[in-house]
Amino acid sequence: MAMTRWPCPSCNVILRVADSTPANTLIRCPKCGERFRTPSPAEDSQQDITSAEVQTASRAPRFAATAAEDDQELLRKIRRPAPRSRTGLWMILGSLALCLVLALGTAGIGLAFWLRQRSNSSSSVPPPAQLVPPVRNAPQAPFPPPGRMPAPQGRTALQWFNIGNRLMGRGDLDGAIEAFTRAIELDPRHASAYCNRGLARSYKDDFDGAIADASKSIELNPSDPFPFINRANARIRKGVDPDASIADASHALRLRPGIPAALLNLGMARRQKGDYDGAIREFSKALALLPTFALAYSQRGQTWLKKKQWHKAEADFTRGLELGFVRPDIYQNRGVCRTNQGNREGAIADFTAALQLKPGDVSLYYLRAQSLCVSGDLRGAQADLDRAVALAPRLALLETFRVKILLSAGDGDEALAVANRLVTRQPKSSNALVCRAFIHAWRGEDDKVLADYAAALSVDPNHVEVYLLRGWFYFSLGREDEAAQDADAGLKQAGRNHRQTPYLTILAHCARRRQHPDDARRAAETLRKQGDKSWPQTVLSYLDNAMSAEELLRTAADNDQRTEAHAYLGVVLWLSGAKAKAREHLEWTRDNGPRDFIEYDLAVLLLRRLDKKQARNP
C-alpha cells in the first residue's frame, strides 16, 4: 500500500498515512497526542522528507473521528494554553494557595494564644507560691516585702482576679484578699477567686477562712485539684484532721496525677499521724517528679529527724540549702543532726548561721551554748546562755543549764547560789529542786540531795523522772534496795507506754543485779519481749545477756545512744568489780555525752565515788 509521509506540527515526528486517506482527515500523533488534519494535495507537495527521515519515522495508529469529536477537539486546542503558559499558571495558583494557608495558620495560632490567655486568667491554678505550701511551726517568709504601688482598679471580675494574683505575688496579702473579694462580688461563681483568696488567707494564718474558701471553690468547680490542695494544707498547718487532709490530697492526685504539692501535703499529713515511713515515701515521690523541690527535701529531712536518722536528715537539709531554701529552721535542724553525730564544729557553725538569719532566738542560743560547753568553750557557752536568759528570764531550763556550766568550770559555790535563787523564785517547781539536788550531789552533800528529791516528790508525786533520778542516786551510794523501790514506784506511775518506762526497767534490773539476779533477769526479759527491737530495748537485750557489749555499741546509731550505751556498760562493769574498764566507759560518757542526760549525771556521780575509793585506798 502506498504511504504518504509528513511531520507532526507539534513535535516534528514523521508520520505515514495511506495514500487512500482522504484530505483533511483528523489524525493523532502517537508521541505527543496532538490531533491535526492531513494536508491537502497542495500542501502535501510542499513537504520535503528525506529517505533518512522516512526510515526513522514512527508508525501512526489508524483512527477516525466524528464531526462532534472534531469540534470538541478544536475547542480544546483553542482553550488549552501552551506548555510554558500552563506551568506559570500552576505556579501562580500554588503561590496563592500557600499564602492562604499561611494566613489561616497565623489566624489559628493567634486565636489559640488568645484562648489560652483567657483560660489562664480564669483558671484557678495558683501563683507559684501555692506549689510550695508553707511549713507549720517554722518561720514564714513566703513573699518579699511588698513595695509601694498605686492601688489598682478593675471593672470586671476577671480584672480584679488578675490584680489579686499580682498583689499576692508582691507579698501584699491584704490587698490580694481585697481584690479577690471584689472579683467574687462581681461574679459570685468565680471559683478561682475563692481558691486563691483561700491561699492568701492561709499565708496570713487564717486557716478557718482558708478552709471555707477552698470548700466554696470545690463546690463551684469540683474538677479543679488546687482547692483540694489548699484545703489540705490549711488543715495541716492548723494541726487538725490529718485524715481529711489525706483524703483531699489523694483526691487532688486522682484529678490530676503527679502534682508535687499534693504529694507534699500527703506526706505532711501522714507524718502528722505518726506514719513516718509513709510520709517519706510521699516526699520521695514528689522529689522524683520535681528534683528541685527544696521544701520537699526540708520536709523529708524533718521526718528523718523524727526517726533519728541523723545522716539522712542532714543530707536532705543540706540539699535544701543548696537549692536556695535558706531558712533559720533548716540550719537549726541540720545543727541538731550534726550534734547527734558528734560534729560539734559543724553544729556550732549551723547554729551561728541560723542566728544570723533569726537573731534573738532563745532556742538557738541554748543549742549553741550546749555545743560550746561540750567542746570545752565554757566562756562562749556562758555568753550564749546570758543572751538566752536576757530574752527569757523566767525559763528554768536555762538556769538549770547555767548550773551545769558552772559545775563544769569547777565553780560549785556559784552554781549553788544560782540554784538557790531558782528555788526561791520558784518554790513549787520540782525541776528547780532537782537542779539543786544535783549540785548537792556534786558537792558530796548526800543528805541534802535526798531532801531535795523528797521535796520535789511532795510538790509533784507523779513526777516519774524524780523517781528515776533518786533511784540512780541511791544506786551510786550502794543502796540498791532503795534504788529498786524507786524504780518500782516510777514504773507504777509511768505504766507501759511512758517514754521513761524502759529506763526505769534498766534501773530496776541494775539495782537487783547483784543481790537478786533472777528478779533482775525477769524484769529485763519481760519488757524486752513486750517491746520492739528499737532503742533502748536493745539495752535490755544486753542486760538480759542476749547481746554482747560490742554489739550494743554497734547498735547505737548516734551520740545520744552511744552516751547511754557507754553509761550502762560502765554500770554493769562497776557492779561486776571491773573498776578500770568501768572508768573508761564512764569517762567517755562524761566527756562526750550531752550535759542534760541522766546518764551524764550518773557517770559523774560514779566517777566521783571511784575517785573517793581510790583516794582512800591508794
C-alpha positions as CSV (number, residue, x, y, z in Angstrom):
1,M,0.0,0.0,0.0
2,A,1.4,3.4,-0.9
3,M,2.1,5.7,2.1
4,T,2.4,9.4,2.4
5,R,4.8,10.9,5.0
6,W,4.8,14.3,6.8
7,P,5.9,15.7,10.1
8,C,3.7,16.3,13.2
9,P,3.1,20.1,13.5
10,S,3.8,19.9,17.3
11,C,6.7,17.6,17.8
12,N,8.0,17.1,14.2
13,V,7.7,13.3,14.4
14,I,7.5,11.9,10.8
15,L,4.1,10.2,10.3
16,R,3.0,7.9,7.5
17,V,-0.6,7.8,6.3
18,A,-2.1,5.7,3.5
19,D,-2.5,7.5,0.2
20,S,-6.0,6.4,0.1
21,T,-6.7,8.6,3.3
22,P,-9.0,11.5,2.3
23,A,-7.5,15.0,2.6
24,N,-8.2,17.0,5.8
25,T,-8.8,13.8,7.8
26,L,-8.3,14.3,11.6
27,I,-5.4,12.1,12.8
28,R,-3.4,11.9,16.2
29,C,0.3,11.9,16.7
30,P,1.4,8.8,18.7
31,K,4.1,10.7,20.5
32,C,2.6,13.9,21.8
33,G,-1.1,13.1,21.3
34,E,-1.7,16.2,19.1
35,R,-4.6,15.9,16.6
36,F,-4.3,17.5,13.2
37,R,-5.8,17.2,9.7
38,T,-4.0,15.6,6.8
39,P,-2.8,18.3,4.3
40,S,-4.5,18.9,1.0
41,P,-2.6,17.9,-2.1
42,A,-1.3,21.4,-2.5
43,E,0.1,21.4,1.0
44,D,1.4,17.8,0.6
45,S,3.5,18.9,-2.4
46,Q,5.3,21.4,-0.2
47,Q,6.6,18.7,2.3
48,D,10.2,17.7,1.7
49,I,11.0,14.4,3.5
50,T,14.4,12.7,3.1
51,S,14.9,9.0,3.0
52,A,16.6,9.1,6.4
53,E,13.5,10.7,7.9
54,V,11.3,8.1,6.3
55,Q,13.4,5.3,7.8
56,T,13.2,6.7,11.3
57,A,9.6,7.7,11.3
58,S,7.1,6.1,13.7
59,R,4.1,4.2,12.5
60,A,0.9,6.1,13.5
61,P,-2.2,4.1,14.5
62,R,-5.2,4.4,12.4
63,F,-8.3,6.1,13.8
64,A,-11.3,8.0,12.8
65,A,-13.2,10.9,14.4
66,T,-16.7,12.1,14.2
67,A,-17.7,15.6,13.5
68,A,-18.7,16.2,17.1
69,E,-15.3,15.0,18.3
70,D,-13.7,17.2,15.7
71,D,-15.5,20.3,17.1
72,Q,-14.6,19.5,20.7
73,E,-11.0,18.9,19.8
74,L,-10.8,22.2,18.1
75,L,-12.3,23.9,21.2
76,R,-9.8,22.1,23.4
77,K,-6.9,23.2,21.4
78,I,-8.1,26.8,21.4
79,R,-8.6,26.8,25.2
80,R,-5.5,24.8,26.3
81,P,-2.5,27.1,26.9
82,A,0.9,26.2,25.6
83,P,3.0,24.1,28.0
84,R,5.1,27.0,29.3
85,S,2.0,29.1,29.9
86,R,0.4,26.1,31.8
87,T,3.5,25.9,34.2
88,G,3.3,29.6,35.0
89,L,-0.4,29.3,35.8
90,W,0.2,26.5,38.2
91,M,3.0,28.5,39.9
92,I,0.6,31.4,40.4
93,L,-2.1,29.2,41.8
94,G,0.3,27.4,44.1
95,S,1.6,30.7,45.5
96,L,-2.0,31.9,46.1
97,A,-2.8,28.6,47.9
98,L,0.4,28.9,50.1
99,C,-0.5,32.5,51.0
100,L,-4.0,31.3,52.0
101,V,-2.6,28.5,54.2
102,L,-0.1,30.8,55.9
103,A,-2.8,33.4,56.6
104,L,-5.1,30.7,58.0
105,G,-2.3,29.3,60.2
106,T,-1.4,32.7,61.6
107,A,-5.0,33.4,62.4
108,G,-5.3,30.0,64.1
109,I,-2.2,30.5,66.2
110,G,-3.4,33.9,67.3
111,L,-6.8,32.5,68.2
112,A,-5.3,29.7,70.2
113,F,-3.0,32.1,72.1
114,W,-5.9,34.3,72.9
115,L,-8.0,31.4,74.1
116,R,-5.1,30.2,76.3
117,Q,-4.6,33.6,77.8
118,R,-8.3,33.8,78.6
119,S,-8.3,30.3,80.1
120,N,-5.2,31.1,82.2
121,S,-6.7,34.3,83.5
122,S,-9.8,32.5,84.7
123,S,-8.1,29.3,85.8
124,S,-7.7,28.5,89.5
125,V,-4.1,27.5,89.0
126,P,-2.5,29.5,91.8
127,P,0.7,31.6,91.8
128,P,3.9,29.7,92.2
129,A,3.8,30.0,96.0
130,Q,0.9,27.5,96.2
131,L,3.0,24.7,94.8
132,V,5.3,25.2,97.7
133,P,2.9,25.4,100.7
134,P,4.3,26.9,103.9
135,V,5.6,24.7,106.7
136,R,3.9,24.5,110.1
137,N,5.9,25.6,113.1
138,A,8.6,27.3,111.1
139,P,9.3,31.0,110.5
140,Q,7.3,32.0,107.5
141,A,8.7,34.2,104.8
142,P,6.7,33.2,101.7
143,F,7.0,36.6,100.0
144,P,9.3,39.6,99.7
145,P,8.3,42.7,101.5
146,P,5.6,44.5,99.4
147,G,6.7,47.6,97.6
148,R,4.8,50.8,97.1
149,M,2.5,50.8,94.2
150,P,-0.7,52.7,93.3
151,A,-3.9,51.0,94.2
152,P,-5.0,49.1,91.0
153,Q,-8.6,49.3,89.8
154,G,-10.6,46.8,87.8
155,R,-14.0,46.8,86.1
156,T,-14.7,43.1,85.7
157,A,-14.3,40.1,87.9
158,L,-11.5,38.8,85.7
159,Q,-9.6,42.1,86.0
160,W,-9.9,42.0,89.8
161,F,-8.8,38.4,89.9
162,N,-5.7,39.2,87.9
163,I,-5.0,42.2,90.2
164,G,-5.3,39.9,93.2
165,N,-2.7,37.4,91.7
166,R,-0.3,40.3,91.1
167,L,-0.7,41.6,94.6
168,M,-0.2,38.2,96.1
169,G,3.0,37.8,94.1
170,R,4.3,41.1,95.5
171,G,3.5,40.0,99.1
172,D,0.6,42.3,99.6
173,L,-1.7,39.7,101.1
174,D,-4.3,42.1,102.4
175,G,-4.6,43.8,99.0
176,A,-4.8,40.4,97.3
177,I,-7.6,39.3,99.6
178,E,-9.5,42.6,98.9
179,A,-9.1,42.2,95.1
180,F,-10.3,38.6,95.2
181,T,-13.3,39.7,97.3
182,R,-14.2,42.3,94.7
183,A,-14.0,39.7,92.0
184,I,-16.3,37.4,94.0
185,E,-18.8,40.3,94.5
186,L,-18.9,40.9,90.7
187,D,-19.1,37.1,89.9
188,P,-20.3,35.0,92.9
189,R,-19.5,31.9,91.0
190,H,-15.8,32.7,90.3
191,A,-14.3,29.5,91.7
192,S,-10.7,30.6,91.0
193,A,-11.1,33.8,93.1
194,Y,-12.3,31.7,96.1
195,C,-9.4,29.3,95.6
196,N,-6.7,32.0,95.6
197,R,-8.3,34.0,98.3
198,G,-8.1,30.9,100.5
199,L,-4.5,30.6,99.6
200,A,-3.8,34.2,100.7
201,R,-5.7,33.7,103.9
202,S,-3.7,30.6,104.6
203,Y,-0.5,32.6,104.3
204,K,-1.9,35.0,106.9
205,D,-2.6,32.0,109.3
206,D,-6.4,32.5,108.8
207,F,-6.8,28.8,108.5
208,D,-10.6,28.7,109.1
209,G,-11.1,31.3,106.3
210,A,-8.8,29.4,104.0
211,I,-10.7,26.1,104.6
212,A,-14.0,27.9,104.0
213,D,-12.8,29.5,100.7
214,A,-11.3,26.2,99.4
215,S,-14.6,24.4,100.2
216,K,-16.6,27.0,98.3
217,S,-14.2,26.7,95.3
218,I,-14.6,22.9,95.4
219,E,-18.4,23.4,95.4
220,L,-18.3,25.6,92.3
221,N,-15.6,23.6,90.4
222,P,-15.2,20.1,91.8
223,S,-12.9,19.2,88.9
224,D,-10.1,21.6,89.9
225,P,-7.4,19.9,92.1
226,F,-5.9,23.0,93.6
227,P,-8.7,23.9,96.1
228,F,-8.3,20.4,97.5
229,I,-4.5,21.0,97.9
230,N,-5.2,24.4,99.6
231,R,-7.7,22.9,102.0
232,A,-5.4,20.0,102.9
233,N,-2.5,22.4,103.5
234,A,-4.6,24.7,105.7
235,R,-5.7,21.8,107.9
236,I,-2.1,20.6,108.1
237,R,-0.8,24.0,109.2
238,K,-3.7,24.3,111.7
239,G,-2.8,20.8,113.0
240,V,-6.2,19.3,112.8
241,D,-7.9,16.3,111.0
242,P,-5.0,14.6,109.2
243,D,-7.3,12.0,107.7
244,A,-9.3,14.8,105.9
245,S,-6.0,16.2,104.6
246,I,-5.0,12.8,103.3
247,A,-8.4,12.5,101.6
248,D,-8.1,15.9,100.0
249,A,-4.6,15.4,98.8
250,S,-5.4,12.0,97.4
251,H,-8.5,13.4,95.6
252,A,-6.3,16.1,94.0
253,L,-4.0,13.4,92.7
254,R,-6.9,11.5,91.2
255,L,-8.0,14.6,89.4
256,R,-4.5,15.4,88.1
257,P,-1.8,12.8,88.9
258,G,1.7,13.9,89.6
259,I,1.2,17.3,91.3
260,P,4.2,17.6,93.6
261,A,2.4,19.9,96.0
262,A,-0.3,17.3,96.6
263,L,2.3,14.7,97.3
264,L,4.0,17.1,99.7
265,N,0.7,17.6,101.6
266,L,0.0,13.9,101.6
267,G,3.4,13.3,103.2
268,M,3.0,16.1,105.8
269,A,-0.5,14.7,106.8
270,R,0.9,11.1,107.1
271,R,3.7,12.5,109.3
272,Q,1.1,14.3,111.4
273,K,-0.5,10.9,112.0
274,G,2.9,9.4,113.0
275,D,3.3,7.4,109.8
276,Y,6.9,8.4,109.2
277,D,7.6,5.7,106.6
278,G,4.6,6.6,104.6
279,A,5.5,10.3,104.8
280,I,9.0,9.6,103.5
281,R,7.5,7.6,100.5
282,E,5.3,10.6,99.5
283,F,8.1,13.1,99.8
284,S,10.3,10.9,97.7
285,K,7.6,10.6,95.0
286,A,7.4,14.4,94.9
287,L,11.1,14.7,94.6
288,A,11.2,12.1,91.8
289,L,8.7,14.4,89.8
290,L,10.4,17.6,90.8
291,P,14.1,17.1,91.8
292,T,14.5,20.8,92.7
293,F,11.6,20.8,95.2
294,A,13.5,22.3,98.1
295,L,10.6,22.3,100.5
296,A,10.1,18.5,99.9
297,Y,13.8,18.0,100.9
298,S,13.2,20.0,104.1
299,Q,10.0,18.1,105.0
300,R,11.7,14.7,104.3
301,G,14.6,15.8,106.5
302,Q,12.3,16.7,109.3
303,T,10.8,13.2,109.0
304,W,14.2,11.6,109.1
305,L,14.9,13.7,112.2
306,K,11.8,12.2,113.9
307,K,13.1,8.8,113.1
308,K,16.6,9.8,114.4
309,Q,18.2,9.0,111.1
310,W,20.7,11.8,111.5
311,H,22.8,11.2,108.5
312,K,19.9,11.1,106.1
313,A,18.3,14.1,107.7
314,E,21.5,16.1,107.4
315,A,21.8,15.2,103.7
316,D,18.2,16.4,102.9
317,F,18.7,19.7,104.8
318,T,22.0,20.3,103.0
319,R,20.3,19.6,99.6
320,G,17.6,22.1,100.5
321,L,20.1,24.8,101.4
322,E,22.0,24.1,98.1
323,L,18.7,24.7,96.2
324,G,18.4,28.1,97.8
325,F,15.9,27.2,100.6
326,V,17.8,29.2,103.2
327,R,15.9,29.5,106.4
328,P,16.9,29.5,110.1
329,D,15.0,26.4,111.0
330,I,16.9,24.4,108.2
331,Y,20.2,25.4,109.7
332,Q,18.9,24.6,113.2
333,N,17.7,21.2,112.3
334,R,21.0,20.4,110.5
335,G,22.9,21.6,113.6
336,V,20.9,19.1,115.7
337,C,21.8,16.3,113.3
338,R,25.4,17.2,113.4
339,T,25.3,17.4,117.2
340,N,24.0,13.9,117.5
341,Q,26.7,12.7,115.1
342,G,29.4,14.3,117.2
343,N,30.2,17.0,114.7
344,R,30.4,19.8,117.2
345,E,32.2,22.3,115.0
346,G,29.6,21.8,112.2
347,A,26.8,22.2,114.7
348,I,28.1,25.4,116.1
349,A,28.5,26.8,112.5
350,D,24.9,25.9,111.7
351,F,23.5,27.5,114.9
352,T,25.6,30.6,114.2
353,A,24.2,30.8,110.6
354,A,20.6,30.4,112.0
355,L,21.2,33.2,114.5
356,Q,22.3,35.5,111.7
357,L,19.0,34.9,109.9
358,K,17.0,35.0,113.1
359,P,18.7,37.0,115.9
360,G,17.2,36.8,119.3
361,D,16.0,33.1,119.1
362,V,16.3,31.6,122.6
363,S,16.4,28.0,121.5
364,L,19.3,28.8,119.1
365,Y,21.4,30.4,121.8
366,Y,20.6,27.5,124.1
367,L,21.6,24.9,121.5
368,R,24.8,26.7,120.6
369,A,25.7,27.0,124.3
370,Q,25.3,23.3,124.7
371,S,27.6,22.6,121.8
372,L,30.2,25.1,123.0
373,C,30.1,23.6,126.5
374,V,30.7,20.1,125.2
375,S,33.5,21.3,123.0
376,G,35.1,22.9,126.1
377,D,34.4,26.6,125.3
378,L,32.8,27.4,128.7
379,R,33.2,31.1,128.3
380,G,31.4,31.1,124.9
381,A,28.7,28.8,126.4
382,Q,28.2,31.2,129.3
383,A,27.9,34.2,126.9
384,D,25.2,32.5,124.9
385,L,23.4,31.4,128.0
386,D,23.4,35.0,129.3
387,R,21.8,36.2,126.0
388,A,19.2,33.5,126.2
389,V,18.4,34.4,129.9
390,A,18.1,38.1,128.9
391,L,15.5,37.1,126.3
392,A,13.6,34.6,128.6
393,P,14.5,35.4,132.2
394,R,11.9,33.0,133.7
395,L,12.8,29.9,131.7
396,A,14.0,27.5,134.4
397,L,15.7,25.3,131.8
398,L,18.3,28.0,131.1
399,E,19.2,28.4,134.8
400,T,19.5,24.6,135.1
401,F,21.9,24.6,132.3
402,R,23.8,27.5,133.8
403,V,24.3,25.4,136.9
404,K,25.9,22.6,134.8
405,I,28.2,25.1,133.0
406,L,29.4,26.5,136.4
407,L,30.0,22.9,137.6
408,S,32.0,22.1,134.5
409,A,34.1,25.2,135.2
410,G,34.6,24.0,138.8
411,D,32.6,26.8,140.4
412,G,30.4,24.9,142.8
413,D,29.6,27.8,145.1
414,E,28.3,30.0,142.3
415,A,26.3,27.1,140.9
416,L,24.7,26.5,144.3
417,A,23.9,30.3,144.5
418,V,22.2,30.2,141.2
419,A,20.2,27.1,142.2
420,N,19.1,28.7,145.5
421,R,17.9,31.8,143.6
422,L,16.0,29.5,141.3
423,V,14.3,27.6,144.1
424,T,13.5,30.9,145.9
425,R,11.9,32.3,142.8
426,Q,10.0,29.1,142.1
427,P,9.5,27.2,145.4
428,K,6.8,24.9,143.9
429,S,9.0,23.9,140.9
430,S,10.1,20.3,141.2
431,N,12.6,21.0,138.4
432,A,14.3,23.7,140.4
433,L,14.6,21.4,143.4
434,V,16.0,18.6,141.2
435,C,18.6,21.1,139.8
436,R,19.7,22.0,143.4
437,A,19.8,18.3,144.3
438,F,22.4,17.6,141.6
439,I,24.6,20.4,142.9
440,H,24.4,18.9,146.4
441,A,25.3,15.6,144.9
442,W,28.3,17.1,143.1
443,R,29.4,18.7,146.4
444,G,29.0,15.4,148.2
445,E,26.1,16.6,150.4
446,D,24.1,13.3,150.3
447,D,21.5,14.2,152.9
448,K,20.6,17.5,151.1
449,V,20.3,15.6,147.9
450,L,17.7,13.3,149.3
451,A,15.9,16.1,151.0
452,D,15.6,18.0,147.7
453,Y,14.3,14.9,145.9
454,A,11.8,14.3,148.7
455,A,10.6,17.9,148.4
456,A,10.3,17.6,144.6
457,L,8.1,14.5,145.0
458,S,6.0,16.3,147.6
459,V,5.4,19.0,145.1
460,D,4.6,16.5,142.3
461,P,4.1,12.9,143.5
462,N,3.6,11.8,139.9
463,H,7.0,13.1,138.6
464,V,8.4,9.9,137.1
465,E,11.8,11.5,136.3
466,V,12.4,12.3,140.0
467,Y,11.9,8.6,140.9
468,L,14.4,7.7,138.2
469,L,17.0,10.3,139.3
470,R,16.7,9.4,143.0
471,G,16.9,5.7,142.2
472,W,20.2,6.2,140.4
473,F,21.5,8.3,143.2
474,Y,20.6,5.6,145.7
475,F,22.4,3.2,143.3
476,S,25.5,5.3,143.3
477,L,25.5,5.2,147.1
478,G,25.3,1.5,147.0
479,R,21.8,1.5,148.4
480,E,20.5,-0.8,145.8
481,D,17.3,-2.0,147.5
482,E,16.1,1.6,147.8
483,A,17.0,2.2,144.2
484,A,14.9,-0.8,143.2
485,Q,12.0,0.6,145.2
486,D,12.2,3.9,143.4
487,A,12.3,2.1,140.1
488,D,9.1,0.1,141.0
489,A,7.4,3.3,142.2
490,G,8.3,5.1,138.9
491,L,7.0,2.1,136.8
492,K,3.8,2.1,138.7
493,Q,3.3,5.8,137.9
494,A,4.5,5.6,134.3
495,G,2.7,2.5,133.1
496,R,3.7,0.6,129.9
497,N,3.7,3.5,127.4
498,H,5.6,6.2,129.1
499,R,8.9,7.2,127.5
500,Q,10.8,6.6,130.7
501,T,9.4,3.1,131.2
502,P,12.4,1.3,129.5
503,Y,14.9,3.4,131.6
504,L,13.1,2.7,134.8
505,T,13.3,-1.0,133.9
506,I,17.0,-0.7,133.3
507,L,17.3,0.9,136.7
508,A,15.3,-1.9,138.3
509,H,17.5,-4.5,136.6
510,C,20.8,-2.9,137.6
511,A,19.5,-2.4,141.2
512,R,18.8,-6.1,141.6
513,R,21.6,-7.5,139.5
514,R,23.9,-8.3,142.4
515,Q,21.5,-9.2,145.2
516,H,18.6,-10.6,143.2
517,P,19.8,-11.7,139.8
518,D,16.7,-13.8,139.0
519,D,14.4,-10.8,139.6
520,A,16.8,-8.6,137.6
521,R,16.7,-11.0,134.6
522,R,12.9,-11.3,134.7
523,A,12.5,-7.5,134.7
524,A,14.7,-7.1,131.6
525,E,13.2,-10.2,129.9
526,T,9.6,-9.2,130.4
527,L,9.9,-5.7,129.0
528,R,12.2,-6.8,126.2
529,K,9.6,-9.3,124.9
530,Q,6.8,-6.8,125.2
531,G,8.7,-4.1,123.2
532,D,10.2,-3.9,119.7
533,K,13.9,-4.1,118.8
534,S,14.3,-0.3,118.7
535,W,16.4,1.7,121.2
536,P,16.5,1.4,124.2
537,Q,15.1,-2.1,124.0
538,T,18.5,-3.2,122.7
539,V,20.0,-2.2,126.1
540,L,17.6,-4.6,127.8
541,S,18.8,-7.3,125.4
542,Y,22.4,-6.6,126.5
543,L,21.4,-6.7,130.2
544,D,19.5,-10.0,129.5
545,N,22.7,-11.5,128.0
546,A,21.1,-11.6,124.6
547,M,23.7,-9.2,123.1
548,S,27.4,-8.6,123.7
549,A,28.9,-5.2,124.7
550,E,30.4,-4.8,121.3
551,E,27.1,-5.5,119.6
552,L,25.4,-2.9,121.8
553,L,27.9,-0.2,120.8
554,R,27.5,-1.1,117.2
555,T,23.7,-0.8,117.5
556,A,24.0,2.7,118.9
557,A,23.2,5.0,116.0
558,D,24.0,8.4,117.3
559,N,25.8,10.3,120.0
560,D,22.7,10.1,122.3
561,Q,22.5,6.4,122.1
562,R,26.3,5.9,122.4
563,T,26.1,8.0,125.6
564,E,23.5,5.7,127.1
565,A,25.3,2.6,125.9
566,H,28.7,3.6,127.4
567,A,27.0,4.7,130.7
568,Y,25.2,1.4,131.2
569,L,28.2,-0.6,130.2
570,G,30.1,1.3,132.9
571,V,27.4,0.5,135.4
572,V,27.4,-3.2,134.6
573,L,31.3,-3.3,134.8
574,W,31.2,-1.3,138.1
575,L,28.7,-3.9,139.5
576,S,31.0,-6.8,138.4
577,G,34.0,-5.2,140.1
578,A,35.9,-4.3,136.8
579,K,36.6,-0.7,138.0
580,A,39.2,0.1,135.4
581,K,37.0,-0.9,132.4
582,A,34.0,0.8,134.0
583,R,36.0,4.0,134.3
584,E,36.8,4.0,130.6
585,H,33.1,3.9,129.7
586,L,32.1,6.4,132.4
587,E,34.7,8.9,131.3
588,W,33.6,8.6,127.7
589,T,30.1,9.4,128.8
590,R,31.3,12.4,130.9
591,D,33.5,13.8,128.1
592,N,31.2,13.2,125.1
593,G,27.6,12.9,126.4
594,P,25.0,15.7,126.4
595,R,25.0,17.6,129.7
596,D,21.3,17.3,130.2
597,F,21.2,13.5,130.1
598,I,20.5,11.5,133.3
599,E,23.3,9.1,132.2
600,Y,25.7,12.0,132.2
601,D,24.8,12.8,135.8
602,L,25.1,9.1,136.7
603,A,28.6,8.9,135.1
604,V,29.8,11.9,137.0
605,L,28.5,10.5,140.3
606,L,30.0,7.1,139.8
607,L,33.4,8.6,138.8
608,R,33.3,10.7,142.0
609,R,32.7,7.5,144.0
610,L,35.5,5.8,142.2
611,D,37.9,8.7,142.9
612,K,37.0,8.7,146.6
613,K,37.6,5.0,146.9
614,Q,40.9,5.4,145.1
615,A,41.9,8.2,147.4
616,R,41.1,6.1,150.5
617,N,42.9,3.1,149.0
618,P,45.9,4.4,147.1
